[in-house]
Amino acid sequence: MVHVDTINGIAEAKLVAVVDSNREALGAVSATSPEVSVWDDLEKGIAGSEAEAWIVATSTASHVAVAKILLAAGKTILVEKSIAS
């Protein structure tokens, strides 16, 4: 939820989607930001979202895999922390 709150606090940004394998987290996003689309599958999120930029905020071990999928789909990404351990 930290990233949701941060993005919602930026006037020039609009949060349009969240992808998370944690369905409880997705429920929290839906409850506080019902206008935001939520998915528990990255491929479905990519296909269903018109997001211009993506933030990779996963565990370090999954950064490379998630980043590769997004880059292969032609997405602009920001990787939250170190790209790999």
Long-range contacts (C-beta under 8 A, 24 or more apart in sequence): 1-25, 1-28, 1-29, 1-32, 3-55, 3-57, 3-80, 4-29, 4-32, 4-33, 4-36, 7-55, 8-33, 16-49, 16-50, 16-51, 17-45, 17-48, 17-49, 17-51, 19-45, 42-66, 42-69, 42-70, 43-69, 46-70, 46-73, 46-75, 51-75, 52-76, 53-77, 53-78, 54-78, 55-80, 56-80, 60-84, 60-85, 61-85
